[in-house]
Amino acid sequence: MDIKSTECFFIANNNIGDSGLSGGCRIFIELARYWKESIDLKIIATEEAITVCKNYGLQDLKFYKSSSKLGFKNVFTLRAVFANFFKKLTNGILFVLRHKSLFKNNPWIYSVSDFYPDLIPAFLIKLINPKVKWIASYYLFAPTPWDKDSPYKGKDFLRGFLYWLSQRPTYWLVKKYADIIFVTSQPDKNKFLSKKRSESEIFVIRGGVNIEASTEYLNNKNVVPLDKRKYECCFIGRFHQQKGVLALMEIWKKVVAQLPKAKLAMIGNGPLEKDVKNKINEYNLNENVDLFGFMDGQDKFNVFKQSKIVLHPATYDSGGMAAAEAMAWGIPGISFDLEALKTYYPQGMEKIPQGDFDKFAQAIIKMLFDNKYYMMLADQARQLIVEQWSWQNRAKSIGSKLFSDGV
């Protein structure tokens, strides 16, 4: 793919902090990493998003700052979320109106999420110049608030209801006006099919993994033996209702009841950090759970090297690629049997009936003590990631289909 004359703007206006990394952020950063060698790539972004991009090795791109950093100490409060929404949306729209000449050459426009600060400016560019090609990301459909499987219950109902309500107009806009749509699972792809939109205009991105570090580690003679590893299990992801972190506390309490010395490593941050800490104290799990906060790079890899199983207890998800990062290190996984995960993880991950904490805990214990079963799943996990999840192959394949084939 060598099409340097192709111009593409990424719009990343929604970042509320410059630490932590959502799945959507990971996707656009890795696409940028591999596309920038072949196309004229520029990024319109908030100060926070620009910092994240540069922290992940994208210093050599052309950046346009759409909004300054908000400066909240806790970015997960409702006040911070609403302030971020209105300021970033307003500044994103103003940026487009003030820089309309940037888009006169009919470039590609990629809104990196379905949140308004990313999506509305992209839609506005499409209205100003209908000849641009708009790539719209729609990575997760909000659960219906009254659905029994919705993670937004009790005090979180209002937050979940507002999230669901906010997607009603954006879903319509994307379905009607976007030229290309990125989703992360096959079931979501079907929601955008219509008489006017063919399957070739909807890409199942699914995410990816950089496998270089894990490949080097697994090929040397210093792999930590299973019986020497510090952690029976690890979790990586946002501390959020959808990711099942509070469900994980219930599950881990059951595991520790049978294995008092079992240890769990948790990597991530998010709005439920305080709730997780409260559960750890309530269940006397302080000696059984290590909280690392957000980690990346070698620090994160060191935790994977010391773990036996990766847990992905998401209660609502469109896929979830965080677990794949651990599976690249030859670690099998356990998750609830969500629809999207059937295509995401067809092997290497045991699926548990949704909401059955007892079976989830027993699956962990079985995997820890059934060595033959463990090794089978570990081999399947590594094979799946190598064959289907390599970021380099995936990013180049998507870029080639988009820009070379003239979709």
Summary of the structure (lengths in Angstrom):
residues: 407
radius of gyration: 21.3
end to end distance: 14.3
largest distance: 65.1
contacts: 1387
relative contact order: 0.11
helix: 48%
strand: 17%
